[in-house]
């Protein structure tokens, strides 16, 4: 069984949400995608609501906590 790129992205985002707190990332549920017309998982990223099939790239930016610095 092959997993789709959309499902892979959704699972990666869910793992990120489980492991970290984000003020600018929120899962919104499933709705019809404007891109594919299929039922897709939606996320709020910043001020934008996007279907997972419209997310083309995930990047993480590590922010050093000042309390960890010497």
Secondary structure by P-SEA (a helix, b strand, c coil): ccccaaaaaaaaaaaaaaccccccccccccccccccccbbbbbbccccccccccccbbbbbbbbcccccc
